[in-house]
Amino acid sequence: MRFLIPLTSALCVVASTCFADEFDRPIPQAQSATAEFWFAMGSIALIGALVLVQRLVARS
């Protein structure tokens, strides 16, 4: 019974390294013009919101 835990853990380590797939590095995809447009709109909206919050906090 005392050999069961070390044997089980050793088998788990061996099995996990044997069946593991190698890491495939993801290939970045090019952005479309539509994605760039919406990113620009989101950036402008975020900057506008930050300016509004700064003005609101400065008044208080």
HELIX and SHEET records of a PDB file:
HELIX    1   1 LEU A    4  CYS A   18  1                                  15    
HELIX    2   2 ALA A   33  ARG A   59  1                                  27    
END                                                                             
